[in-house]
Amino acid sequence: MPRILHPKFFIVILSFALLTTQHLSAQTVKNERFILDADTGNEVDDYYALVRALIEPSWDIVSLNATQWQASQWAIPNTMENSHRLNQVLLGEMGLDILTRRGGADRMYDWGDMAQHSAAAYKIIEEVKALEENESLSIIALGALTNVASAIYIDPSISSQIKLYWLGTSYDFDQAIFKRQDFNCMMDQQAVEILLLSDAEMHVMPVNVAAAMTFNYEETAKILPAQNNLSRLLLDRWFDHLDGGRQERIIWDLALIQAIIFPEWTSTKVVRTSKDHGNRDIHFYSSIDADKMREEFFEAVISFTNQD
């Protein structure tokens, strides 16, 4: 006669199986991989956005690339190198060991080999080439699209595996008017054209939407932890910049970072562009909850600085 097992035996076995499955699932979950591409020397907002991106626990930042803003009327002799240096200063202050790559020193060329061949562009190609066929690489571009577009120009086969998040353009959702006269577009129109004509998936934060992300200096200074090196770096950036002295600022790039982390605080709209803008779908952010994003930013930074 077969032996009848006690019901508790099956409960123990089932519990063990569930725990084992959960453990294996946790091991297979990977953080989303990102490349950050920033014109850090150009404005105050880059530091704030990069800090929030770099401390996001669900992200795996594989490289922090520097992009140029050379066409600006307030450009210094080597804008990309300035951004690269500031990227390294920030990482050093935060105690983070993340790869940094120099991007193109100027906008893309008008004829011949139009690419700006750089370590940043080839890092993008390298990362995409390492993907499986059904995977994509997420790139967050906070400035000119020089590095991303150069990578696609050098190797067009990578474009379909790029998911680009970009702060740039403006879009009138009531009139369906798409414009490309903002700063990030003007820094490299050739690069914008290449992306619009590519197969890359584009998620765009228009500047007229990001404009809701305003910060007040006195409020910021009161909230950020006093006598903390990272806090001082963020606050000093308000006045180290060429237009230092403002009490109110739009922290443009942070709007994009927070929108990616917290999509529930945004509204989006897929727009089919006209033929002269690529005749393609673009995911535009149409609104953001700037108050929630601002509050969460301070909470995240304070939590990070309290780890010291």
C-alpha positions in Angstrom: 0.0 0.0 0.0 1.5 3.4 -1.0 2.5 5.7 1.8 0.2 8.7 2.3 2.2 11.9 2.9 1.1 14.5 5.4 -0.6 17.6 3.9 2.0 19.8 5.6 4.7 18.2 3.5 3.1 19.6 0.3 2.8 23.1 1.9 6.6 23.1 2.7 7.5 21.9 -0.8 5.2 24.5 -2.4 6.6 27.3 -0.3 10.2 26.3 -1.1 9.3 26.2 -4.8 7.8 29.7 -4.7 10.8 31.1 -2.9 13.2 29.5 -5.3 11.2 30.9 -8.3 11.2 34.3 -6.8 14.9 34.2 -6.1 15.7 33.1 -9.7 13.4 35.8 -11.0 15.2 38.4 -9.0 18.5 37.3 -10.3 17.3 37.5 -13.9 15.9 41.1 -13.6 18.3 43.5 -15.0 18.4 47.3 -14.6 17.7 49.2 -17.8 20.9 50.3 -19.5 21.4 53.9 -20.4 23.9 56.1 -22.1 23.8 59.7 -20.9 24.8 62.4 -23.4 25.1 65.9 -22.0 26.3 69.4 -22.9 27.1 69.8 -19.2 29.1 73.0 -19.6 26.4 74.9 -21.4 23.8 75.4 -18.7 23.0 75.1 -15.0 20.3 72.4 -15.4 22.6 69.6 -16.6 24.2 69.0 -13.2 20.7 68.7 -11.6 19.5 66.3 -14.2 22.7 64.2 -14.2 22.6 63.9 -10.4 19.1 62.6 -10.5 19.9 60.2 -13.3 23.1 58.9 -11.7 21.4 58.1 -8.4 18.4 56.3 -9.9 18.7 52.7 -8.6 16.8 51.1 -11.4 19.2 52.4 -14.1 22.5 51.0 -15.2 24.5 54.0 -16.6 27.1 52.4 -19.0 28.6 55.7 -20.1 28.4 59.5 -19.5 29.2 61.1 -22.8 30.1 64.8 -23.4 28.5 66.7 -26.3 29.4 70.0 -27.8 27.6 73.4 -27.9 30.1 75.1 -30.1 27.6 77.0 -32.3 26.3 79.0 -29.3 27.1 82.7 -29.2 28.4 82.3 -25.7 30.5 79.2 -26.6 34.0 78.9 -25.1 36.9 77.6 -27.3 36.2 73.9 -26.6 32.7 73.3 -25.3 32.8 69.5 -25.5 36.0 69.4 -23.5 34.5 71.7 -20.9 31.5 69.4 -20.6 33.7 66.3 -20.4 35.7 67.9 -17.5 32.6 68.9 -15.6 31.2 65.3 -16.0 34.3 64.0 -14.4 34.1 66.6 -11.6 30.5 65.6 -10.9 31.3 61.9 -10.8 34.3 62.5 -8.5 32.2 64.5 -6.1 29.5 61.8 -6.1 32.0 59.0 -5.6 30.8 57.2 -8.7 33.0 55.1 -11.0 31.2 55.5 -14.4 32.8 55.5 -17.8 33.1 58.9 -19.5 33.6 59.5 -23.2 34.5 62.6 -25.2 32.1 63.4 -28.0 32.6 65.4 -31.2 34.2 68.8 -30.8 31.8 70.6 -33.2 28.6 70.0 -35.1 28.5 67.5 -37.9 30.1 68.3 -41.2 28.0 69.6 -44.2 29.4 67.3 -46.8 31.7 64.3 -47.4 32.1 62.2 -44.2 29.6 64.2 -42.1 30.2 62.3 -38.9 32.1 63.6 -35.9 34.2 60.5 -35.2 34.6 60.3 -31.4 34.9 58.0 -28.5 31.2 58.8 -27.6 29.9 57.9 -31.0 31.8 54.6 -31.1 30.7 53.7 -27.6 27.1 53.9 -28.8 27.9 51.6 -31.7 29.8 49.2 -29.4 26.9 49.0 -27.0 24.2 48.4 -29.7 26.4 45.8 -31.4 26.5 43.9 -28.2 22.7 43.6 -28.0 20.5 40.7 -28.9 18.3 41.3 -32.0 15.2 42.1 -30.0 16.9 44.5 -27.5 17.4 48.2 -27.6 19.8 50.7 -26.1 18.3 53.7 -24.3 20.2 57.0 -24.9 19.3 60.2 -23.0 20.5 63.3 -24.9 20.4 66.5 -23.0 22.0 68.7 -25.7 22.9 68.6 -29.4 22.4 65.2 -31.1 25.9 65.2 -32.6 27.2 62.0 -31.0 24.0 60.0 -31.5 23.6 61.1 -35.1 27.3 60.5 -35.9 27.0 56.9 -34.6 24.0 56.3 -36.8 25.8 57.9 -39.8 28.8 55.8 -39.3 26.8 52.6 -38.9 23.1 53.0 -40.0 22.3 49.4 -39.0 22.2 50.4 -35.3 19.4 52.9 -35.6 16.5 50.4 -35.2 17.9 49.3 -31.8 18.2 52.8 -30.4 15.6 54.3 -28.1 16.3 58.0 -27.9 15.1 60.3 -25.2 15.8 63.9 -26.1 15.2 67.4 -24.8 14.6 69.5 -27.9 12.2 71.1 -30.4 8.9 72.8 -29.5 5.5 71.5 -30.3 2.1 73.3 -30.3 -0.3 70.5 -29.5 -3.4 72.7 -30.2 -2.2 73.8 -33.7 0.0 70.7 -34.5 3.0 72.9 -35.2 6.5 71.3 -34.9 9.4 73.8 -34.6 13.2 73.2 -34.5 14.5 76.7 -33.6 15.4 75.9 -29.9 18.9 75.8 -28.6 19.5 72.0 -28.8 18.3 71.9 -32.4 20.3 74.9 -33.5 23.5 73.4 -32.1 23.4 70.7 -34.8 20.6 70.8 -37.4 22.4 68.2 -39.4 22.2 65.8 -36.5 18.5 66.5 -36.0 17.8 65.7 -39.6 19.6 62.4 -39.4 17.6 61.3 -36.4 14.3 62.3 -37.9 15.1 60.3 -41.0 16.4 57.3 -39.0 14.6 54.2 -37.6 15.5 55.2 -34.0 12.5 55.3 -31.6 12.2 58.9 -30.4 10.8 60.2 -27.2 11.0 64.0 -27.1 10.5 66.5 -24.3 9.7 69.8 -26.1 11.1 72.9 -24.5 7.7 74.5 -24.1 6.7 71.5 -21.9 10.0 71.4 -20.0 9.6 75.1 -19.2 7.3 74.1 -16.3 10.3 72.8 -14.3 11.2 76.0 -12.5 13.5 76.3 -9.4 14.0 79.1 -7.0 17.5 79.6 -5.6 16.6 80.5 -2.0 14.2 77.6 -1.8 16.8 75.2 -3.3 19.5 76.5 -0.9 17.2 75.9 2.1 16.3 72.4 1.1 19.6 70.9 0.0 21.7 69.7 3.0 24.1 72.3 4.3 27.8 71.7 4.4 27.5 68.9 1.8 30.0 68.9 -1.1 27.4 67.8 -3.6 24.9 70.5 -2.4 27.6 73.1 -2.7 28.4 72.0 -6.3 24.8 72.3 -7.3 24.3 75.7 -5.7 27.6 77.1 -6.9 26.6 76.2 -10.5 23.9 78.8 -10.3 26.6 81.5 -10.2 29.5 79.9 -11.9 27.6 79.9 -15.2 27.9 82.8 -17.7 24.5 84.1 -16.8 25.0 83.6 -13.0 22.9 85.6 -10.6 19.4 84.6 -11.5 17.1 83.8 -8.6 14.7 81.8 -10.8 15.7 79.2 -13.3 14.1 76.6 -15.6 15.9 73.3 -14.9 15.1 72.0 -18.4 17.0 68.7 -18.5 15.6 67.5 -15.1 12.1 67.5 -16.7 13.2 64.8 -19.1 15.0 62.6 -16.5 12.0 62.7 -14.2 9.6 62.0 -17.0 11.5 58.8 -17.9 11.7 57.6 -14.2 8.1 58.6 -13.4 6.0 58.2 -16.6 2.8 58.4 -14.5 3.6 62.1 -13.9 3.4 62.9 -17.6 1.1 62.9 -20.5 2.3 61.8 -23.9 1.1 62.0 -27.5 2.3 60.1 -30.5 2.6 62.5 -33.4 3.1 61.6 -37.1 5.4 64.2 -38.5 5.2 65.8 -41.9 7.3 64.7 -44.8 9.8 67.5 -44.2 10.2 66.3 -40.6 10.8 62.6 -41.4 7.2 61.4 -41.9 7.6 59.3 -38.8 6.0 58.7 -35.3 7.5 60.6 -32.4 6.4 60.2 -28.8 6.1 63.7 -27.4 5.7 64.6 -23.8 2.7 66.9 -23.8 2.6 67.8 -20.0 4.4 67.1 -16.8 3.6 67.4 -13.1 6.5 69.7 -12.3 5.6 70.0 -8.6 5.8 66.3 -7.9 9.0 66.0 -9.9 10.6 68.9 -8.1 9.7 67.5 -4.7 10.9 64.1 -5.6 14.2 65.5 -6.8 15.0 67.1 -3.4 14.0 63.9 -1.6 16.2 61.7 -3.8 19.3 64.0 -3.4 18.9 64.3 0.4 18.6 60.6 0.7 21.8 60.1 -1.4 23.8 62.7 0.5 22.7 61.2 3.9 24.5 58.0 2.9 27.8 59.7 3.4 
